[in-house]
Amino acid sequence: MDRLGLSVDVLPWEPGDWPKAFATSPYMSTKALVIYRGIVAVVLIGHALVHFVKWWPQDGVLYWIYLSRWITTLEVIEEILYFVVTLWAAKRLGVNAPSDPVPFMVKVVIALFCMLMPASVLSAILYYATQPFPPPGVPYVSLFVHGGDVILLHLTFFLSRFPFSIRKIGWIALLGWTYTVWTLIHFFAKIGRPEREPCEPAPLNECPIYEPIDWRYPLRTGILVALGAFVGPPLFGSLYVFLTGARDRCDTRAKELRERQLLEPYQDEGADEAGQKPSRPCLACGCS
């Protein structure tokens, strides 16, 4: 899995240190971080529901053909799980041993977050690139699900210690390839687009989901998809590796948090030899 870029590890943290990666922040206390994660989850879920209620009556089942709506749905799942994991991690701080395995739910959050950060950016680019110029009035909720989510996801990334690495770029590619297969199914099944988005002179059922990905022109579309599939994931992966490094270089506390539990048994042993009761330091960020 790691060779395919589908890693779900928490490196440079030890596996059992996943609570510190999810429930500590260089800029806020653990309690504040849990509250913040809850607020972000409520905001994203609320906008997703409003968007669904607004467009479902017009689009029906065709609501689900667009990449942005796939991403919005996945973001709802990811945000609910991320909040639960952060709350769980807050209760596990100082309890886990470094050798404890990473729980399955935490692995799911890692996979989804690594997938959705770059995917939200791509979705916003696709949306605005396919809008007419000058753009007509766009409802606020549409602007949010094509940009507001980008801001909130990346704010979470910079305020947290989320463990992104180049070994996780396969999750970006997985979503891209899955959606590419869907565009082919959409084309051959002649599903088309909602009536409010015709593509004359072609019949409505032959309209592509997005104009640039139009399989009526297989060479052009194939080249575009191949570039996205083979260039996009390494490009986005390298960008987020750079951003992770920049974020972590400003976080001098993270190194101490990673090492403290490894050194603690030796500190306890020294205290026992001196006839003193060993003290166990608080592992939450900002405590001593």
N, C-alpha and C positions, 0 to 999 in steps of 0.2 A: 504493500500500500504506500509506504514511504517513497519507493522508487517512482511511483506514479504521481507523486505530488499530493497524495491524499492522507498526509499525516494528520494526526489529532493529538500530538504530544503537547506538553506545556514547556518545552525547553525555552530558555535556559533554566527554568525551575525544575526541581525534582518532581516526579509524578505526584507524590503526596503533598506537594506544596501548591497544588492547584487552588486551594482556598485563598492563598496570598496573591495569586495572579488575578483572581476575580473579585476579591473583597477588600483589596487595599488600593489606595490611590496616592500619588505624590501631592495631591492638591486638596484632599478632603478626608475626613474621618470615615471609618467603615460605615457608621450609621448614616452619615450624609450620603455616602455612595449608594447604599441600599435605597434610600429615599429617592435619589436622583434616578436610579434605574427604574424605579416604579413610575416616576413621572414621565420618563421617556417612553416607557411601554404604553402608558395610558394615552399619551399624545399620538403616538403612531397608530395604535389600535383605533382610537377615535376617528382619526382622519381616514383610515382605511374603510371603516364602516360608513362614514359619510360619503366617500367616493363611490362605494358599492351601491348605496341607496340612490345616489344621484343618477348613475349610468346604467344600472341593471334594467330599469323599465324601458330604456331605449334600445339597449344592446342584447338583452336576454342572455342566452348561453354564449353568444359571441363576445361577451364581456371578457372571457378568459383567453381570447386568442393573443392578446398583447403581452409582450415581455414585461412591461412595467407592472402589469396586474399580477403576473406570476411573482414578480419581486415583492410587490406590496403584500401579497398573501404570505409569502415566505417570511417577510419581515415581521408580520403579526405572530407567526409561530416562534420565530427566533427571539423576539422581544419578550414574549411570555416566558419562554424557557430561560432566557438570560436573567430575567428578574428572579426567577425561582432559584437558579444556580447562585446568583449573588447573595440572596438571602441565606441559602444553605451554606455557602462558603463562609459567611460571617459567623455562623454558629460553629464552624469546623476549625476556625483559626486557633492554632496552638494545640489542637487535638490530634490531627493527622501526623503520622510518621512519614519521613521522606520517601520510604519505599512503598507506601500504599498506592494502589493503582488509581488511575484517573477514571472516575465513574462514567458510565455510558452517556448520561444526560449531558455531562460536561463536554464529552467528545462531540455530541450532536451540536451543541452551541458553537464550539470551535469551528466545525465544518461549515455551519450556516453563516457565521459571521465572516469567515474568510471568503465565502462565496458572495455574500451580499454587499460588502463594502465596495468592491470594484464594479459589481453588477449594477448597483444603484447609480453609479457615475455613468456607466454605459447607457443605462436606460434613459437618464436625463439627456445625454448627448443625442441619442436616437430621437427622442421626443421633439427637442427643439430644432434638430436638423431637418425634420420632416414637416415642421409647421410652415405655413406660407409666410412670406415677408412682404409688408409688415404684418406681424401676427395679429389676428383678431383678438377680441377680449377673451381671455382664458380664465375659467373659474378658479377661485383661490385654491380649492381642494385639489384641482389638477396640478397647479403649480407646486403644491406641497408634496404630492406623491412623485413629482419629477424634480425634486431639488431639496425640499425641506427634509426629506428622509436622508439625503446625502449628508446634510449638515449635522443631523442628530447622530447618525452612525459614526461619522468621523470625529465628532466631539466626544462620543463614548470612547473611541479608540485612543484619543490623546489624553483623556482624563483617567484612563485605566492603565493596567499593566498587562493587557491582552497579549498573549504570546504568538505573534505572527512570525512566520519564517518562510524561506523559499521552498521548504518541503511541503507547503500547504497550497501551492499554486494550482494543483490539480483540481481543487474544488471550484476554482474559477472556470477552468476548462470544462468540467463536468456539466455545469449549468449551460455554458455556451453550446456544447455539442447536443445536449438534450433539446434546447430550443431550436437548434438547426434542424434536427430530425422532425420536430413539430412543424416547422415551416414547410418541409417537404410533404408531410402528411396533409397539411392545410392546402397545399397547391394541388396535389393529385386528387384529393377528395373534393376539390372545388367548393370549399367552405365559404370563401369570400369575406367581406367586411359588412358591418352594419349599414343600413340604408343612409344614415346621416353622413357616411364617408364614401361616396361613390368614386370610381376611378375611370370615368368615361374617357374614351369610347368603349373600353372593355366592359363586358357584363359584370354585374355586381358580384356574382359567385366566382369570378376569376380575379378579383382584386387581391393583390398581395397584402399581407399584414402591414408591411412597411415598404414603401416604394423602392428603397435601395436593395431589398432582399426580394427580388421578383424572379421566380424560377422560370418564367416565360423567356428569360434571357439567361440561359444556364451558364454560359462562359463567364459573363460579367459577374453574376451572383456567386458562382463557384469560386472565382478568384477572391472576391470580397470575403466570403465565408472562410476560405483557407487562410487568408491573411489574419482574420480575426481569431481563428482557432490556433494558429501556430505562432503568431506574433503577440496577440493580445495577452494571453496568460503570463508568459515570461516578462512582458513589458509591465503589466500591472503588478506582478509579483515583485519585480525589482524595485518598482516605485514604493511598494509597501514595506519592503525590507529596508529601504533607505529611510522611510518615515519612522519605522520602528526603531532604527538605530539612532535617529535624531531625537526621538522622544526619550529613549532610554539613557542617552548621554546626559540629558537634563535631569535624570532621576537618580541622584546619588544614594537615595535610601533603598532602592531595589536590591542592590548588591548585598547590602547588609542583611536585608530580610531573607535573601536566598541562602546566605551563609550561616546565619545565626543558629538555625536548628541543627545544622551539621556540626557546629562547634559546641553546642549546648551540653552533650554528654560529657565532654572533656572538662567543661567548666564545672559541671556537677560533681565529677570525680574529684577535682581539685578541692572543691568546697568540703566534700566528705572527709578527705584526708586532713583538712585543717580543723575538723570537728565542728563545722558550721552547717547549718541547715541550707541546702541548695535552694537558690531562688530561680524561678522560671519566668523569664521575661515575657512580657506581653508581645505577641507577634503582630498585632494590628498596627498599621501605619500610624506613626505619630506618637506611639506609646513607648515607654521605657521601663 
